[in-house]
Amino acid sequence: MKILLVNDDGLYANGLLTLAKRLSEDHSVTVIAPDSERSGSSRSLTFHSALNFMQMAVSEDFESYILNGTPADCTKFGIDTVMRGDKPDVVISGINNTCNIGTDIVYSGTVNAALEACMHRVKAIAVSYDCADGDYTYVSDFVARNLSLLIGLLPDDCNTVFNINFPLPQSELKGVRFARTGDRYYDDEYQYVEGSGYFITGSPVPAKDCDPESDVVLCEQGWATVSPVRISLNDDRVYSSVK
């Protein structure tokens, strides 16, 4: 299987390299990563400056490149240019170093790099892990073992990606469950730092009145989650009521 592996943390992120190494045991892997940390990039693309990429000798097991763009750029540029004529079978984004659950996905560079693959009719998966132990081996093994199953469960129209989140190390997990995407809120505020400006800070607010089958609630309870996220921007309820 031909895999395009991207992320938003940069080429030397442990999650990316551990997953690339594991997947390359059975598949052809091409890695394209931003040249710097790009968390919170959502699905922004670079329009008003030139993109440049460079091949990097990171491992003999897979090809790897850096790109001076966003995570979504890495997906788009990878499919349109680096792998032109040899389209990947799947795009995998991650492994991110914190979870991307609930409405985090609106901002997440990791999830939106996967969603960008939908625009190119390529199936995709986003993977995140709250890595207190810094060991991505189990999550990488999970993805590798279940890759064919997960791809087979995605619809052929390629408008849906799986957003996978591991909130705890393997030894502390209750298991893995399919979940809906929930609502996640933060107690954000902007703090002023003398000589620099304002920086946003905040922590997640514990889930209240949230769907018990949502990723937000299940991750808080100690489950890893697999959530289908669709690219459609339509609100069919409002459309039907006003038509």
N, C-alpha and C positions, 0 to 999 in steps of 0.2 A: 504494500500500500504506500502511496506517495503522500507524505504529511508535510504541511507547512506549519511550523511552530513559531508563534509570536508571543510577545508579552508587553507589559508597560513598565517593567522594572529595569530593563537594560540587559545586554548580552551576558553579563557575568553574574546574573542573579542565580542563586542556588536552585531555586525551583525550576527555572527554565533548563538549566544544564542537567539536573538530575533526570527530568522528564525526557529530554533529548537523548541522553545516554540510554535510558531504559527503552524508549521506543525504537531506537536505531538497532536494537538486537533483532528485530523482526521486520522492520520497515525502512523505507528510504525517507530520511528526514532532512528537510531544509529549514534552517533557523534564520529568521530575520527579526531583529530587535532594535528598539530605539537606541540612539547613541547616548541617552541620558534618561534619568528617571522621568516618566511621563504619566504618573498616576493622576486620576481625575480628568483625563483628557476627553472623556466621553467618546463620541465618534467624529471628532474634528479631523479635517483633512488639510493638508498644506496646499494653498492655492497661490499665494503671493510671494513665495520665495522658492528657490530651486531645491530639489531633492538630490542628494548625493548618497551613494552607498559604497561600501568597501567590504570585500571578503576578508574574514578574520580566521586565522589558524587556531581555533579553539580546541578542536578534537579531530582525530582521524576518522571518527565514526559517523560524522555528519558534516554537511556544508553549513557555514554560518556567516552571516553578514550583519553589519550595522547600517542603520539608515538615520539620517538627520531629520526624522519626522515623528509623527504620532503613532500610537499603536494601530489605529485604523489605516494609516499610511502604509505600515508594514504589511498588513494584509493585502491591501489594494495593489501596492507596488510589487509585492511578492507574486501575486497571481498574474498581473498584467505584464510584468517585465522580467523578473528573475526566473519565474517558472513559465514564461510564455511558451506555448506549444507543448507544455508538459504539465497541464493543470493538476493541482493536488486533488486527491480523493477526499481529503478532509483538512480543515484548518483547526488547530488546537491553540488556545490562548491561555498562557499560564506557565507554571503554577504561580499564581499571585501569592504574596506573602501576608495577606489578610483576607478575610472573607468578603465576598460581594453578594450580600443577601438583600431581599426586599428592594426598596427604592434606591439602594446604593447603585443599582445597575444603571440608573439614569446618568450617573457621573463616571462610572467605572470604565477606565481604558481597557481593562482586561475583557469585560463582557462585550463592549462595543467593538473591539477588534474582531471578536467572533461574529458579531452581527454584521459587520462589514462583508464577511464572506457570503452572506445571504444575497447581497447585491450582485454577486458573481455566480450565483447558483451552485455554491459549494457548501456542503454540510459542515457544521462547525460545533465546537465544544469549548466552553470556558471553564477553567479549573482554578479554585482558590483554596488556601489552607491557612488557618490562624496558627502560624508555625512557632509556637512557644518553644518547641524543642529543636527547631531548625533542621529537622530531618524529613526530607520530602520522599523518602524511599517508599513508604506504604502508599501514599497518594499516587505516586508514579506507577507503582505496581497495579493499583486499582484501575487506573486509566488504561494501561496496557492490556490487562486481562479482560477488560470489559469493552474495549474499543469497538470491536465488530458488532457486539450487541447494541451498544449505544447508537452507533451509526445506523444500524438496521431499524431502530425504533424512531428515528427522525423521519419526518415526512419527505417525500421525494420532491416537493416543491421548493425545498431548501429555504423556507421562510421562517424556520424555527431552529433555535440552538438550544443545547442543554447547558444550563448554568449549574456547575457542581461545586459544592462548598463542604469543606471539612473543618468544623469548628474546634476539634480536639485531636490529640494524638490517638493512634489506633487503640492503645490500651484503655483509653477512657471513653471511647465511642460506644453508644448503644447499638449502632448499626447504620445502615444507609436506607433512606426512604425517598420516594418520589414526593415532591411538594409543589404547592402553588407558590407564586411570588407574593410575599406579604408587604406590609407597609412598615418602614423603619424610619424613625425620627431621631433627631439629635438636639442636644441643648447647646447649639452653636452660639458663639459670640466672637466678635473681632477685638483682639487685644493689641494695643499700640506698643510698639517697641521703639524706644528713643533712637533716632538716627536711621531707622529703617522704614517704619510704616506699620500698617496693620496686618496682623496674621490671624487667620481663622483657627479657632480651637473649639473643641467640644467632644462629647462622648455620646454613644447611643443611649436613648431612653428605653428602659425595659418595655417590652411589648405589652400593650393593653388593648383589649377589644379587638385583637388581631385574629384572623382565621387560624384555628388550631392546626390546620393542615398546611400552613404556610411555612416557608423556609425560615422566616424570622423566629417563629415559635419553636419549631422543631430543632433548629440549631441551638437555641437557648436551652432546650431540654437535653442536649447531648447527642443529637442525631446528625449524621452527614446527610446532605440533601442533593437531589438531582431535580432541577426545575426547568420545564420547557418555557422558553422565552421567545415570543413571536415578534416579528418586525412590523406587523401591521400597525398603522397609526389611527385606524378608524375606531370611533366609539359607536358601535352599532345600536346601543340602547338609545342614545340621544338622537341619532340619525332616524331611527324608526319612529320616535315620538314626535319629531318636528316635521317629518316628511309630508 
